[in-house]
Amino acid sequence: MAYQFTKDKTAKFKFRPLQTSSDTITLDGINASLPSADTICDGISSLMAIGGNEPVYETATRTSTETVEET
C-alpha cells in the first residue's frame, strides 16, 4: 500500500492584535499555499487598521492540516 499527504487549501493564522497584549487572535480560512507571508500580513494589517489596531507578527503562526490518504 502507498500513502500520500493531501494538504488543505486553507489554514489558521494566529497573531497578537497589539504590541502590549499577550492575547492572540486566530483567523480561519487563510491561504495555506502562499510561500510568502507578506500578502497575508498586509491583508490582516489593513483589516486591523479599521479598528485602530496594529497587529504584531513576531510570534505569528500559520497552521495547516495535511491528511494521509491511501493511494
HELIX and SHEET records of a PDB file:
HELIX    1   1 ASP A   38  ALA A   49  1                                  12    
SHEET    1   A 3 ILE A  25  ASN A  31  0                                        
SHEET    2   A 3 TYR A   3  ARG A  16 -1                                        
SHEET    3   A 3 VAL A  56  GLU A  70 -1                                        
END                                                                             
